[in-house]
C-alpha cells in the first residue's frame, strides 16, 4: 500500500498555504499552455514542410517527364547536383560532372545579361 504522512495545517497559515497552491497551479497551467502552443506550432511547421516536399517532388516529376534534362540551381546559378542527362546533351565529357558549374558558362555571352 501507499504510506503517507499528513499533518494538520495551522489555521493561521491556511491562507498562505492556499495562496502558494494557487500560484503553483497557475504557473503549471501557463507552462502547459506554452508547451501546447509550441507543439502545435511545430506540428504545423512539419505539415507545411511535408506539403512543400510533396509539391516539389510533383513538379520535379512533371519536369522530368517533359524535359530531356532538368537541373537544380543555387542562387548564383551554379548546379547543385550532377545532371548526367544535361552533361550528355551538352557533350560535356571532360571527366568531371556539372556539380558546381555555372549555367552561364553554357550560355552565349550575349545572353548573359538576361541572367
MOBEL-V456796 format. One record per residue. RES is the residue in three letters. PHI is phi in degrees with one decimal (none if undefined). Layout:
# MOBEL-V456796
res: <RES/RES>
phi: <PHI/PHI>
This chain:
# MOBEL-V456796
res: <UNK/UNK/UNK/UNK/UNK/UNK/UNK/UNK/UNK/UNK/UNK/UNK/UNK/UNK/UNK/UNK/UNK/UNK/UNK/UNK/UNK/UNK/UNK/UNK/UNK/UNK/UNK/UNK/UNK/UNK/UNK/UNK/UNK/UNK/UNK/UNK/UNK/UNK/UNK/UNK/UNK/UNK/UNK/UNK/UNK/UNK/UNK/UNK/UNK/UNK/UNK/UNK/UNK/UNK/UNK/UNK/UNK/UNK/UNK/UNK/UNK/UNK/UNK/UNK/UNK/UNK/UNK/UNK/UNK/UNK/UNK/UNK/UNK/UNK/UNK/UNK/UNK/UNK/UNK/UNK/UNK/UNK/UNK/UNK/UNK/UNK/UNK/UNK/UNK/UNK/UNK/UNK/UNK/UNK/UNK/UNK/UNK/UNK/UNK/UNK/UNK/UNK/UNK/UNK/UNK/UNK/UNK/UNK/UNK/UNK/UNK/UNK/UNK/UNK/UNK>
phi: <none/-97.2/-109.2/-136.8/-121.6/-119.4/-112.7/-77.3/-82.0/-59.8/-55.8/-76.1/-95.6/-58.7/-62.4/-67.2/-61.2/-62.6/-61.4/-61.3/-63.7/-64.3/-61.8/-63.5/-62.4/-62.5/-60.7/-65.4/-63.3/-63.2/-61.0/-66.4/-64.7/-63.0/-63.5/-62.6/-61.0/-64.5/-64.4/-65.2/-62.4/-64.6/-64.7/-63.0/-62.3/-64.0/-64.9/-64.4/-64.3/-64.0/-63.5/-65.8/-64.9/-65.0/-65.4/-63.2/-62.6/-65.3/-65.1/-61.2/-62.2/-63.1/-62.9/-63.7/-74.8/-92.6/-116.0/-71.5/-150.3/-127.0/-144.9/-97.1/-116.2/-88.5/-70.4/-102.8/61.8/-98.5/-74.9/-80.7/-120.1/-92.3/-97.2/-64.4/-63.9/-69.0/-59.8/-67.1/-65.2/-90.6/53.4/-96.0/-118.5/-93.1/85.4/-125.0/-78.7/-93.2/-56.0/84.8/-74.0/-82.6/-63.5/-60.0/-70.3/-104.5/-113.4/-57.8/-56.2/-61.8/-91.8/-61.4/-66.4/-76.1/-101.8>
